[in-house]
Amino acid sequence: MVGLLLLKHIYNLSDVAIVDRWIENPYWQYFSGENVFQTQKPFNPTEFIHFRKRIGKEGVEKLLKVSIQLYWQRGSGKKKC
């Protein structure tokens, strides 16, 4: 669910739209931890509401911050010559 939450904020999509697009996009599925292409929704889009309530706005911001930090720490953000 964290992977989809990050994609939701990156692409500024609704809960329903992010889950619908996830089904069609193998890259998004891999990003969110799937190893095999899925053809069914991972969960009901309304579950995002419960998840966001549990982690709060600060939790969402922390997830975004940590994901950016990991990106740079692992060298993914280095410029290539």
Secondary structure as GFF3:
##gff-version 3
##sequence-region A 1 81
A	DSSP	alpha_helix	2	11	.	.	.	ID=ss1
A	DSSP	alpha_helix	15	24	.	.	.	ID=ss2
A	DSSP	alpha_helix	26	31	.	.	.	ID=ss3
A	DSSP	alpha_helix	47	73	.	.	.	ID=ss4
###
